[in-house]
Amino acid sequence: MNLHIKNGHLVDPANGIDAPHDLYIVAGTVAAVGIAPAGFIADRVIDASGLVVAPGLVDLSVRLREPGYEYKATLESEMQAALQGGVTSLVCPPDTDPVLDEPGLVEMLKYRAEKLNQAHVYPLGALTVGLKGQALTEMAELTEAGCVGFSQADAPIFDTTVLLRSLQYAQTFGYTVWLRPQDPHLGHGGIAHSGPMASRLGLSGVPVMAETIALHTIFELVRNTGARVHLCRISSAAGLELIRAAKKEKLPVTCDVGAHHVHLTDMDIGFFDANARLAPPLRAQRDREAICRALADGTIDAICSDHTPVDDDEKLLPFGEASPGATGLELLLSLALKWADENPAAGGSASTISRAIAKITADPARVVGLASGRLEVGRAADLCLFDPAARWTVHASALASQGKHTPFLGYELQAQVRMTIVGGHLAYER
């Protein structure tokens, strides 16, 4: 289908575009920006007056819950949530049941996702068999099956020798290892940030040094092996200082932060609100402020939704017994814009919208090595059209995700997705 999107404000941070432009799509790819290509005839004209036309969002952490946890969410429900949130490309961790440690499981997931003809799914393969932290998986076979990297999700590796060997192997073949830095012993069993709030509530704590000690170990192994590592869900000011120093040292590392940690602190636990039970835990105000600064100076490469749908049976429990996680796909755009809007000095001459869009499109695409996240002639037409002036209140009933739990329930947020286009196909329209 040939599409002509007219009267929209085009924002493409990767190419420095932040101005009114028409966009022309032919056979699923971007054919022209600004001026129609010769002989172009539109099958549909979309009037985007008052809307921002941006690349489709790229989300670095989305748990689709299939296979194995369909009672928490299904591929259909979460892919619909992705489209409703403007997400056209997403990376899913390997902690399904069974774990994504066999090529057949990866191929099945990708096949199911492609049949739905919605967002692009990029699986991470398990770094070790069964995520048990012992034997390495067949990374080459998993890559051929479609994996874009390898991860332990939240499962620890107790033997540092295993982590060393995995990085050596990954470096040999140019694979990226995705690690969430948390020492497996410090804070084991902890459920909240170690600090005054946890003490007052009587909750076991996870200290910041659980993150920093793990980072020291990872960086030493990276220096030894030269392996490329992506650090997932950084949560502390001290951890960010270590990453900043590692990047100055030119170590091949990137990192992301969950959207919840950009805006919330351990004070948002309130009276034991299980919706604020997350992993890593929400940390102190100084950590949140450090995250905002690190997004501005580029220390943090991307914001992700850390989408982890949890069912009522596992969430409507006392705080210490509730499962960690929250839905986030449909909030990612609004929360990124909220960060940019609340930090006006963060991006120099770039507009608020452009700064936010960069952190959820081109920057995460660069981390994964995808060609998406930008609007260029010849690239796949993955787009998100949203109304930046719209305000909406987060209600569970309004969420397409099967997971209805988020610490932002009741919040009024800015910006609402009106259309999501995937490969030139109008996949969602409000």
N, C-alpha and C positions, 0 to 999 in steps of 0.2 A: 504494500500500500504506500502510495506517495502522500506525504503529509506536508502541509505548509502551516507552520506555527507563526502567526503574525502578531504584532503589537506587544510582544512580551519584552521584558527586561532581561537580557541574556547575561548570566554570570558564569564565567568559566575561569576560575583563578589560575589554572595551569597555563592558560594562554593570555592572561592579563586582560580578559574581556569583562567589562562591567558597564554595559550600555544597552540602549534599545536596539535590537536587531531582529530581523526575521530569520527563521531557520527552515531549511528545506531537507526533507528526508526522502530518500529513494531506496527501495528494496532493502530496508532495514538498516541503512547506513546514512550518516550525515553527508548530504550532497553539496550543500552550500550554506554559508552564513552571510546574511545581508542581502545578497543579490541572487535571484533565482537562476539556476543553471539553464543553459540553452535547451529549449524544447520541453521544459518542465510543465507537467499538467498535474494538479493536485487531485487526489481522490477524496481528500478531506482537508478542509481549512479549519484550523483551530484558532479562535480569537483569544489570545492570552493577555488581553488588556488588564492591567493591574496585577499581573502575575509575574513572578520570577521564573525564568526558564534556566534550569541548572542541570549539570550532569546528574545522572542517577546516583544515589548515595551508595557508598561502599562501606560495609560494616564488618569489622574484624573479629567479632565474637558473637555468634548467634547459635544458641543451642536449639536445634529443631526437634529434639527429643525422639527422633526415629533413627534407627530401630530401637525398640525395647521399652520406651517410656511413653507410649501412646496415650496412657491415662493422664499424663501431664500436658501433652500437646501432640498434634499431628502435623505432618508435613503440609497438608492442605491449609490448616488454620494459621500456621506460622508463615507460610509463603504469602498468604493473603494479608497478614499483618505487615510483612515486609513491603508489599505494594502500597498498602494504606499509609505507610511511613515514608514512601518515596525511595526505598532501598531496592536497588536493582542488582547488586552483587553482594554476596555475603560469604563469610568464612565460618565454617562450623567445626568446633572441637571434636576430638575423637571419643569422648567419654559417653558413648551410647552403650546399648546392651543387645548384642555383643559389641565389644569395642571395635573401632575401625582399624583393625590390625591385619586384615586380609584383603587382597585386591577385589575379591568377589563382593564383599560388603560395600566397598567404596563404589564399585561399578553399579551396584543395585541402587544405592542412594542417589547417585548422579542420574541414573536412568529414570527413577521415580520423579526427581526434580524436573528433568527435561520434559517429561510427559505432561507435567502441569503447565508448561509453557509460561512460566512466570519469572521470578528472579533467578539469576545465575548463582549456582551453589558451588563453592570451592572448599572441599573437605581438607582437614588436616589429618594426616595419618598418625596412628599411635607411634610414639618413639620407641616404646618397649612393648613386648608381647603382653596383651591383657592389661597394659598400664601398670604392670607389677614392679617395674623398675629393675628388671633382671636381664632378660635376653632381648637383644635388639631386634626390631622387626626387619622385614625385607624391604628396605626403603626404596630400592630401585623398582621393584614390582609395584609398590604402592604409588610411586610417582607415575608410572605408566598407566595406572588405573585412574589417575586424575588428582592425586593429592598435591597440594601446593606448598606443603611444609610438614613438619613433624612436631608433635607436642605430647606432653604428659597431662594436659588439661590441669586439674588441681591435684593429681596424684603425685606423691613425692618419689624421688629417687634417693634412697638412703645410701647407696654405694656410689661415692664420687667417681670411682673408676669406671662405672657403667656410663655416667654422664660424660666423662672424658672420651671414652671410646665412641660414644654416639656422635660427639662433636667432631672427632677425627674422621669418622666415616662420612658425616654430612659434608665436611669441608672438601673431602676428596671428590665428591660428585656435585658440589655446588648447591646443596640443599640448605634450606633455612630451618633452624630449630627454634620453636616457639616455647618459651619458658615463663612460668609465673614464679617470680623469685620469692620463695618463702622457705626458710629453714624447716626441715621436717620435724625437728625436735622442739625448738623454741616456740612457744605458743601452741603446741599440739593440743587440740581439744578446746582452744580458746574460741570465744564467740563474739568478742567486742574488742575495740582498741584499748590497750592497756593505758589507763589514765584515770583521772578523778571520776569521770562519769561511770566507768565500769565498776570502780570501787564502790561508789554510792549505791549502784544498782545490784551489787553482789554478783557481777558477771565475770567469768574467767576471761583473762585478757590475752591478746596477741600483740606482743611488743613490736615497735618499729624495727628493732634490731633483727627480728626474724626476716625482714625484707633486706636489710643492709648486709647482713652476713651472707645471705644467699647471693646477693649481687657481687660481693667481693669474690666469692668462689667462682661464679660464672665468668667474671671479667678475667680472672687469672687463667681459667681454662681457654677463654677466647684468645688471650695473648699467646698461649702455648700452641693452639691449633689453627688460629686464623679463621675459625668457623663463623658463619653469619648467624646471629642470634636476634630474635625479636622478643622483647620483654613485655609481658602481658600484664595489664591492670596494675600499674605502679600506683602506690597509695600514699607515699610519705615524702616529706620535704628532704629528709636525709637521703632517701633512695634517689631522689631526683638530682641531688648534688653529686652523687657518685656517677650517675648516668651522664650528667653534664661534663664531668671530668673525663669519662671514658670516650665521649664523642670528641672532645678536644684532643684526646690521644689518638684519634682516628681509628678506634676499634670499630669493627663492622657490626654495630648494634643499632637497633631502632626500638621504640617503645610506644605503648598506647596507654590510655586511661579510660576507665569506665565513666560514662556520662553522669552516673549518680555521684561519683566522687568529686566531680567538678563543682557540684552545687551543695552537697550535704556534708554534715559532720556527725561525729558521735552524739552530739546533742540532739540530733533528729531521731534518736531512738525513743526519746520522750518517755512515756510510761510503757516501756517494753513493747514498742510497735514492731511486730514480727516482719512487717513489710520492709523495715530498715535492716533486717538481718541479711548481710551480704558477705561475699568472700572475694577479695579481702574486706575486712571490716571498714566501716566509715571511720575516718580518723579525725584528728583535732583540727581546729580552725586554722592554725598555722600551716598544716599540711594542705588544706584546701586552697589557701592563698598561694602556696608554693606551686600547686598544680596549675592554677590560673596563670601564674607568671611563666611557668615552663611551657605551657601551650603557646604563649605569646612569643617567647624567644626561640621556639623550635626544638627545645629539648625533648618535649613530647611530640611525637610525629602525628598522632591521630587520636580522635575521640571515637570510641565504640559504644554500642548500646549495652554490651555484656548481657544480652538478652537470655534470661534463664527462667522460662515459665515453670511455675510451681503450682501444684493443685491445692485445693482447699484443705484436704486431709493433712497435708504436710506443712501448710502455712498457718492455718488457724489453730496454732498451738502456743503454749508459753514460749517466750522468746528463745530460751536456751534449747528448746526441743524442736523448734521450727527449722525447716530446711532453708539454707541460704539461697538467695536468688531473687530476681525481680524481672518483670517484663520491661522491655525497653525499645523494641523496634520502632514503635509508632511515636516514641518520644524523642528519638535521636535528633531529628532536624530541629525541633523546638528548643531542646536543651543546648544544642550547639549555638544556635542564635542567641539564646539567653546568655551564654558565656561571653560571646563577642559584644553583646549589647552592654553588659555590666563591666566590661574591661575596654573602654573606648580608646585608650592609649596603646592597646596591645599590638596594633598592626600598622603603625605609621600612616601612610596615605591610603591604604586599602580600606574599602568600605566595610561596615560591620557585617553585611551579608557575605561579602567575598571572603573575609577572614574565617567566618564560620563554615562556609561551604568548602573551603580548602581542606579543613581538618576532617571532613567526612566524605570527600570525593578523591581528589588527586593525590593527597598525601597518603591515605591508607592504600590506594591502588599502587602507589610506588613501593610501599612496604611489601606487598604481595607479589609485585612484578606483573600487574595486570595492565592491559591497554585501556581499561575503562577509567572513569573519573574525569574525563575531559571531552569537550565537544570539538572535534576536528574532522575535516573532510576525509571521508574514507573509513572512519571509525564507526563501530556499532552505535546505533542511535538509542542509547539508554539515557532517559531523561526524567527529571522530576519537575513538575510545574506546581508552584505553591503560591499561596496568597500570604505575603509577609505581614499584612495588616490584620489578618483574621486572628481572633482570640478564641480559645476553646478551653473548656474545663475537663480535666482528666477524670472520667468516670469509668468504672469497670465495664459497664454495659456498652460503652462506646469503643472498646478495644476489640479488634478482630482476633488477637491472640487468645488462645485457650487459657493462657496464664493471665489472671486478672489482678495480680498483686504487684503493686509498685509503691514506693514511698511518696510518689507524687500524686496519689489520689486526692482529688479536691483542689489541686493547684490549677490556676489559670495560666496557660502558656500561649505564646505567640506563634503565628504561622501555621497554616494548615495546607496539606497536600491536596491539590485539586485533580491532578492527573499524574500517572506514572506510565512511562513508555519504555518497553523492553524490546530491544532489537527491532525498533520501528513499529512494534505492535502495541496498541493502546490497551495495556493490561489492567489499568484501574482508572476509574473516573468517578469523582464525587458529584 
